Amino acid sequence: MSAPTQGHRPVDESMELLNTLLRETVDPEYGEVAAREPRSRSRRPWLVVIVGAVAGLMFATSGLGSGTQTPSAAAERADLIEQVDAAEQRNEDLRAQAEELQSEVNAVEAEHLGTASPDDVTTDVWSGGVAVSGPGVVITINDNPNDANGIIVDQDVRQVVNGLWLAGAEAIAINGHRLSARTAIRQAGSAVTVDYRSMTTPYRFEAIGSPGDLSSAFASNSGGAWLTFLKQNYGVTWSLEQKGELELSADAGLDVDRAGVP
């Protein structure tokens, strides 16, 4: 019978240890803190009063600070309004200056083109509103069917047109279609469209102006450089011919079908 008693001793000792942990705290300081807790709670109302007083002081200070910033904000707003007014006045001055310069440009155009009315020159000749004739140049470009990158696209056509304007062309037509300020050159699938009319190769650019000046100026500007690049890298062929007389019809797209106030 003594053996079973000795065998249960470790269990009894473990139970006693657990009961001791439940009855007493491991750290005696925890008990001291718990003993002082009622006195610390008695001070909490005073702490609440102090915190409330500090918060009220902060809100009052913030209100005073915002009140002192109001005149500063009003001054900044007035300064912004003054800057806006000054910018609008500058725009008006620039607009008047642009109108004055346009009048001078019209006068120069009339003098060099031999037209009595500067308005007629600007509206009719440069805009493509009337048919024109005179000496000029013809540029012809064609695809390279053996290279997928050698197909002429809208960007190539625009580069040639811009180069001719830059060279001093007075009027331009592509495959017989007169260009104006409203002409749109776009890509539609594999075709190039001019004012939404599909063009086919070869592309023929007719430009009125001094044949010699147009030839040399185009060869040295961005238009000539672009065609040279296409020829050297993609096999695109192009040629430039001087002509003693060219006839370009007016741009039919400038006709007004209907106008009015809706």
C-alpha beads as a LAMMPS data file, in Angstrom:
LAMMPS data file: protein, C-alpha beads

262 atoms
261 bonds

1 atom types
1 bond types

-500.0 500.0 xlo xhi
-500.0 500.0 ylo yhi
-500.0 500.0 zlo zhi

Masses

1 110.0

Atoms # bond

1 1 1 0.000 0.000 0.000
2 1 1 2.941 2.321 0.510
3 1 1 3.866 2.234 -3.145
4 1 1 0.680 3.834 -4.390
5 1 1 1.033 6.604 -1.808
6 1 1 4.549 7.437 -3.049
7 1 1 3.358 7.281 -6.647
8 1 1 0.728 10.034 -6.061
9 1 1 3.028 12.474 -4.314
10 1 1 4.210 14.349 -7.441
11 1 1 0.591 14.947 -8.445
12 1 1 -0.337 16.296 -5.008
13 1 1 2.629 18.641 -4.981
14 1 1 1.701 19.980 -8.463
15 1 1 -1.859 20.675 -7.372
16 1 1 -0.618 22.525 -4.319
17 1 1 1.628 24.703 -6.486
18 1 1 -1.263 25.597 -8.814
19 1 1 -3.459 26.518 -5.858
20 1 1 -0.713 28.762 -4.505
21 1 1 -0.414 30.601 -7.873
22 1 1 -4.141 31.209 -7.917
23 1 1 -4.248 32.559 -4.364
24 1 1 -1.168 34.757 -4.489
25 1 1 0.393 37.008 -7.149
26 1 1 3.735 36.048 -8.594
27 1 1 5.138 39.570 -8.184
28 1 1 4.462 41.154 -4.767
29 1 1 4.524 44.642 -6.355
30 1 1 1.260 43.854 -8.173
31 1 1 -0.395 43.480 -4.783
32 1 1 0.974 46.801 -3.571
33 1 1 -0.351 48.562 -6.672
34 1 1 -3.755 46.968 -6.206
35 1 1 -3.781 48.090 -2.578
36 1 1 -3.125 51.725 -3.586
37 1 1 -5.686 51.738 -6.441
38 1 1 -8.657 53.089 -4.432
39 1 1 -6.656 56.225 -3.488
40 1 1 -5.539 56.766 -7.113
41 1 1 -9.122 56.548 -8.313
42 1 1 -10.117 59.273 -5.928
43 1 1 -7.807 61.677 -7.784
44 1 1 -9.226 61.012 -11.269
45 1 1 -12.022 63.643 -11.121
46 1 1 -9.409 66.337 -10.557
47 1 1 -7.464 65.014 -13.528
48 1 1 -10.562 65.269 -15.727
49 1 1 -11.043 68.894 -14.673
50 1 1 -7.427 69.760 -15.524
51 1 1 -7.615 68.070 -18.944
52 1 1 -10.856 69.880 -19.753
53 1 1 -9.331 73.229 -18.803
54 1 1 -6.297 72.629 -21.046
55 1 1 -8.519 71.587 -23.990
56 1 1 -10.660 74.705 -23.562
57 1 1 -7.560 76.882 -23.564
58 1 1 -6.360 75.219 -26.777
59 1 1 -9.689 75.786 -28.539
60 1 1 -9.737 79.420 -27.425
61 1 1 -6.201 79.973 -28.708
62 1 1 -7.081 78.336 -32.030
63 1 1 -10.116 80.611 -32.411
64 1 1 -8.037 83.692 -31.754
65 1 1 -5.436 82.522 -34.255
66 1 1 -8.040 81.987 -36.990
67 1 1 -9.468 85.411 -36.291
68 1 1 -6.098 87.048 -36.807
69 1 1 -5.624 85.175 -40.143
70 1 1 -8.823 86.518 -41.700
71 1 1 -7.350 89.872 -42.836
72 1 1 -4.376 88.019 -44.346
73 1 1 -6.641 85.732 -46.356
74 1 1 -8.640 88.716 -47.591
75 1 1 -5.426 90.411 -48.702
76 1 1 -4.331 87.301 -50.622
77 1 1 -7.702 87.097 -52.356
78 1 1 -7.513 90.747 -53.372
79 1 1 -4.006 90.178 -54.739
80 1 1 -5.204 87.221 -56.832
81 1 1 -8.079 89.260 -58.250
82 1 1 -5.630 91.999 -59.188
83 1 1 -3.386 89.483 -60.974
84 1 1 -6.350 88.090 -62.938
85 1 1 -7.385 91.584 -64.019
86 1 1 -3.825 92.360 -65.098
87 1 1 -3.634 89.115 -67.132
88 1 1 -6.918 89.908 -68.895
89 1 1 -5.634 93.354 -69.772
90 1 1 -2.431 91.869 -71.196
91 1 1 -4.525 89.514 -73.339
92 1 1 -6.486 92.455 -74.702
93 1 1 -3.269 94.304 -75.528
94 1 1 -1.804 91.262 -77.277
95 1 1 -5.012 90.759 -79.244
96 1 1 -4.877 94.348 -80.472
97 1 1 -1.204 93.928 -81.367
98 1 1 -1.975 90.729 -83.310
99 1 1 -4.660 92.509 -85.331
100 1 1 -2.238 95.312 -86.142
101 1 1 0.456 92.866 -87.261
102 1 1 -2.066 90.982 -89.412
103 1 1 -2.896 94.208 -91.210
104 1 1 0.795 94.732 -91.925
105 1 1 1.120 91.157 -93.234
106 1 1 -1.853 91.691 -95.532
107 1 1 -0.265 94.843 -96.910
108 1 1 3.035 93.043 -97.606
109 1 1 1.200 90.182 -99.338
110 1 1 -0.694 92.618 -101.521
111 1 1 2.511 94.417 -102.488
112 1 1 4.402 91.266 -103.489
113 1 1 1.481 89.551 -105.247
114 1 1 0.348 92.668 -107.060
115 1 1 -3.173 92.549 -105.652
116 1 1 -4.976 95.774 -104.928
117 1 1 -6.890 94.500 -101.908
118 1 1 -4.970 92.814 -99.087
119 1 1 -8.184 91.196 -97.901
120 1 1 -8.691 89.533 -101.284
121 1 1 -5.164 88.118 -101.184
122 1 1 -5.591 86.632 -97.719
123 1 1 -9.093 85.283 -98.266
124 1 1 -8.911 84.036 -101.830
125 1 1 -5.354 83.093 -102.798
126 1 1 -3.849 81.789 -99.582
127 1 1 -7.043 80.126 -98.403
128 1 1 -7.638 78.327 -101.702
129 1 1 -10.916 80.085 -102.386
130 1 1 -10.136 80.899 -106.034
131 1 1 -8.342 79.172 -108.890
132 1 1 -4.756 80.317 -109.466
133 1 1 -2.128 79.852 -112.157
134 1 1 1.548 80.578 -112.505
135 1 1 5.007 79.018 -112.519
136 1 1 5.995 76.490 -109.877
137 1 1 7.244 73.001 -109.184
138 1 1 5.818 69.480 -109.284
139 1 1 6.962 66.823 -106.788
140 1 1 6.019 63.213 -107.470
141 1 1 6.503 60.463 -104.880
142 1 1 5.750 56.773 -105.155
143 1 1 5.692 53.703 -102.892
144 1 1 8.268 50.947 -102.775
145 1 1 6.054 47.843 -103.155
146 1 1 8.952 45.556 -102.148
147 1 1 9.181 46.988 -98.609
148 1 1 6.319 47.154 -96.116
149 1 1 7.915 50.281 -94.635
150 1 1 8.153 51.841 -98.083
151 1 1 4.419 52.568 -98.323
152 1 1 3.579 56.292 -98.289
153 1 1 1.464 57.287 -95.256
154 1 1 -0.274 60.484 -94.180
155 1 1 2.737 61.672 -92.189
156 1 1 4.898 61.566 -95.332
157 1 1 2.331 63.607 -97.266
158 1 1 2.111 66.217 -94.504
159 1 1 5.886 66.530 -94.372
160 1 1 6.020 67.312 -98.097
161 1 1 3.184 69.843 -97.844
162 1 1 4.769 71.591 -94.870
163 1 1 8.097 71.664 -96.669
164 1 1 6.505 73.346 -99.704
165 1 1 4.768 75.964 -97.558
166 1 1 8.045 76.562 -95.749
167 1 1 9.829 76.957 -99.089
168 1 1 7.453 79.788 -100.041
169 1 1 4.693 78.107 -102.033
170 1 1 1.673 80.360 -102.639
171 1 1 -0.763 77.547 -103.496
172 1 1 -0.560 73.730 -103.334
173 1 1 -2.615 70.872 -104.755
174 1 1 -2.300 67.106 -104.256
175 1 1 -3.468 64.953 -107.158
176 1 1 -5.528 67.914 -108.360
177 1 1 -7.125 68.649 -104.941
178 1 1 -6.408 72.206 -103.781
179 1 1 -5.231 72.603 -100.208
180 1 1 -6.599 75.193 -97.826
181 1 1 -6.392 76.038 -94.145
182 1 1 -9.180 73.510 -93.523
183 1 1 -7.669 70.605 -95.463
184 1 1 -7.366 67.394 -93.459
185 1 1 -4.691 64.852 -94.416
186 1 1 -5.365 61.564 -92.651
187 1 1 -4.727 57.836 -92.871
188 1 1 -7.723 55.559 -93.541
189 1 1 -6.562 51.969 -93.480
190 1 1 -3.927 51.632 -96.161
191 1 1 -5.036 54.773 -98.036
192 1 1 -4.153 58.432 -97.541
193 1 1 -7.139 60.775 -97.594
194 1 1 -7.149 64.481 -98.418
195 1 1 -10.324 66.087 -97.130
196 1 1 -11.655 62.527 -96.773
197 1 1 -11.000 61.720 -100.446
198 1 1 -8.811 58.654 -100.941
199 1 1 -5.615 59.263 -102.900
200 1 1 -3.623 56.683 -104.858
201 1 1 0.029 56.611 -105.803
202 1 1 1.857 58.248 -107.337
203 1 1 1.218 61.378 -105.258
204 1 1 1.602 64.523 -107.336
205 1 1 2.223 67.788 -105.455
206 1 1 1.811 70.986 -107.488
207 1 1 3.070 74.194 -105.888
208 1 1 2.920 77.693 -107.370
209 1 1 5.816 80.049 -106.743
210 1 1 9.248 80.876 -108.048
211 1 1 10.484 77.543 -109.493
212 1 1 14.132 78.156 -108.653
213 1 1 13.477 79.408 -105.129
214 1 1 11.017 76.606 -104.370
215 1 1 13.426 73.930 -105.629
216 1 1 16.422 75.077 -103.616
217 1 1 14.463 75.926 -100.476
218 1 1 12.562 72.630 -100.436
219 1 1 15.718 70.565 -100.995
220 1 1 17.351 72.178 -97.953
221 1 1 14.429 72.185 -95.509
222 1 1 12.617 69.490 -93.533
223 1 1 10.480 68.400 -96.507
224 1 1 13.419 67.555 -98.745
225 1 1 15.284 65.909 -95.858
226 1 1 12.257 63.707 -95.129
227 1 1 11.988 62.453 -98.726
228 1 1 15.722 61.834 -98.876
229 1 1 15.464 59.730 -95.714
230 1 1 12.580 57.692 -97.177
231 1 1 14.506 57.096 -100.388
232 1 1 17.736 56.014 -98.704
233 1 1 16.141 53.776 -96.058
234 1 1 12.921 52.444 -97.615
235 1 1 13.396 52.790 -101.365
236 1 1 10.670 55.406 -101.841
237 1 1 11.114 57.197 -105.183
238 1 1 10.529 60.889 -105.721
239 1 1 11.330 63.623 -108.207
240 1 1 11.064 67.416 -108.445
241 1 1 10.388 69.273 -111.707
242 1 1 10.248 72.989 -112.421
243 1 1 7.241 74.145 -114.448
244 1 1 6.683 77.386 -116.285
245 1 1 2.896 77.296 -115.847
246 1 1 0.586 75.464 -113.475
247 1 1 -3.147 75.796 -113.005
248 1 1 -4.725 74.951 -109.643
249 1 1 -8.466 74.960 -109.175
250 1 1 -10.177 76.358 -106.084
251 1 1 -10.935 74.189 -103.079
252 1 1 -14.531 73.088 -103.554
253 1 1 -14.762 72.247 -99.852
254 1 1 -14.765 75.930 -98.940
255 1 1 -18.290 76.438 -100.286
256 1 1 -20.858 77.247 -97.603
257 1 1 -24.036 75.204 -98.040
258 1 1 -26.033 76.756 -95.229
259 1 1 -25.515 79.324 -92.517
260 1 1 -27.772 80.667 -89.845
261 1 1 -28.573 80.894 -86.180
262 1 1 -30.105 77.707 -84.774

Bonds

1 1 1 2
2 1 2 3
3 1 3 4
4 1 4 5
5 1 5 6
6 1 6 7
7 1 7 8
8 1 8 9
9 1 9 10
10 1 10 11
11 1 11 12
12 1 12 13
13 1 13 14
14 1 14 15
15 1 15 16
16 1 16 17
17 1 17 18
18 1 18 19
19 1 19 20
20 1 20 21
21 1 21 22
22 1 22 23
23 1 23 24
24 1 24 25
25 1 25 26
26 1 26 27
27 1 27 28
28 1 28 29
29 1 29 30
30 1 30 31
31 1 31 32
32 1 32 33
33 1 33 34
34 1 34 35
35 1 35 36
36 1 36 37
37 1 37 38
38 1 38 39
39 1 39 40
40 1 40 41
41 1 41 42
42 1 42 43
43 1 43 44
44 1 44 45
45 1 45 46
46 1 46 47
47 1 47 48
48 1 48 49
49 1 49 50
50 1 50 51
51 1 51 52
52 1 52 53
53 1 53 54
54 1 54 55
55 1 55 56
56 1 56 57
57 1 57 58
58 1 58 59
59 1 59 60
60 1 60 61
61 1 61 62
62 1 62 63
63 1 63 64
64 1 64 65
65 1 65 66
66 1 66 67
67 1 67 68
68 1 68 69
69 1 69 70
70 1 70 71
71 1 71 72
72 1 72 73
73 1 73 74
74 1 74 75
75 1 75 76
76 1 76 77
77 1 77 78
78 1 78 79
79 1 79 80
80 1 80 81
81 1 81 82
82 1 82 83
83 1 83 84
84 1 84 85
85 1 85 86
86 1 86 87
87 1 87 88
88 1 88 89
89 1 89 90
90 1 90 91
91 1 91 92
92 1 92 93
93 1 93 94
94 1 94 95
95 1 95 96
96 1 96 97
97 1 97 98
98 1 98 99
99 1 99 100
100 1 100 101
101 1 101 102
102 1 102 103
103 1 103 104
104 1 104 105
105 1 105 106
106 1 106 107
107 1 107 108
108 1 108 109
109 1 109 110
110 1 110 111
111 1 111 112
112 1 112 113
113 1 113 114
114 1 114 115
115 1 115 116
116 1 116 117
117 1 117 118
118 1 118 119
119 1 119 120
120 1 120 121
121 1 121 122
122 1 122 123
123 1 123 124
124 1 124 125
125 1 125 126
126 1 126 127
127 1 127 128
128 1 128 129
129 1 129 130
130 1 130 131
131 1 131 132
132 1 132 133
133 1 133 134
134 1 134 135
135 1 135 136
136 1 136 137
137 1 137 138
138 1 138 139
139 1 139 140
140 1 140 141
141 1 141 142
142 1 142 143
143 1 143 144
144 1 144 145
145 1 145 146
146 1 146 147
147 1 147 148
148 1 148 149
149 1 149 150
150 1 150 151
151 1 151 152
152 1 152 153
153 1 153 154
154 1 154 155
155 1 155 156
156 1 156 157
157 1 157 158
158 1 158 159
159 1 159 160
160 1 160 161
161 1 161 162
162 1 162 163
163 1 163 164
164 1 164 165
165 1 165 166
166 1 166 167
167 1 167 168
168 1 168 169
169 1 169 170
170 1 170 171
171 1 171 172
172 1 172 173
173 1 173 174
174 1 174 175
175 1 175 176
176 1 176 177
177 1 177 178
178 1 178 179
179 1 179 180
180 1 180 181
181 1 181 182
182 1 182 183
183 1 183 184
184 1 184 185
185 1 185 186
186 1 186 187
187 1 187 188
188 1 188 189
189 1 189 190
190 1 190 191
191 1 191 192
192 1 192 193
193 1 193 194
194 1 194 195
195 1 195 196
196 1 196 197
197 1 197 198
198 1 198 199
199 1 199 200
200 1 200 201
201 1 201 202
202 1 202 203
203 1 203 204
204 1 204 205
205 1 205 206
206 1 206 207
207 1 207 208
208 1 208 209
209 1 209 210
210 1 210 211
211 1 211 212
212 1 212 213
213 1 213 214
214 1 214 215
215 1 215 216
216 1 216 217
217 1 217 218
218 1 218 219
219 1 219 220
220 1 220 221
221 1 221 222
222 1 222 223
223 1 223 224
224 1 224 225
225 1 225 226
226 1 226 227
227 1 227 228
228 1 228 229
229 1 229 230
230 1 230 231
231 1 231 232
232 1 232 233
233 1 233 234
234 1 234 235
235 1 235 236
236 1 236 237
237 1 237 238
238 1 238 239
239 1 239 240
240 1 240 241
241 1 241 242
242 1 242 243
243 1 243 244
244 1 244 245
245 1 245 246
246 1 246 247
247 1 247 248
248 1 248 249
249 1 249 250
250 1 250 251
251 1 251 252
252 1 252 253
253 1 253 254
254 1 254 255
255 1 255 256
256 1 256 257
257 1 257 258
258 1 258 259
259 1 259 260
260 1 260 261
261 1 261 262
